[in-house]
Amino acid sequence: MFAVVQIAGSQFRVRKDQTLYVPQIDGKTGDQVEFSNVLLSSGDGKLSVGKDVKQVIKVEILGQVQGDKVISFKMNRRKGFRKKHGHRTHYTKIKVTEIA
């Protein structure tokens, strides 16, 4: 059984007991969160799409983490212009506990 769910503006294909990283969502470690914006679900040989989907995804927050550092470097040669900018994107690690 799997489902396609929209979390924080991105779509993810999820299965039960799967661990994944999603864009940062509010909550503390150990909190239970429900996502009702399920776009597609498959189970028991049936496929539900769009408004026919009545399922809810229940997840547990495992922690808040940061991604790898991304560096943007701009330079104009022979002009003395150099600009270095870096950032780390924030993610939330979640575990799918139930597709109900």
C-alpha angles and dihedrals in degrees: 000000000000139000139197111227133179113231122177093340096312130098121231133184106223138186131188114283091013119143119212144159118242132178110282116291127183118264144083130260110286096023119136115228131186126210116198098176095096112162100184136006134187128192142131090019092301128114121205121192134181118339092001091072111100098168131116126208116223117199138176121222110234097182151308114266140172127234127230119296114266116202124201113196123186125186138169110205119233091009101083092238116141127157125179121189128171138178143175119220118228119234136180120224110218137177121212107231101174143004104204 
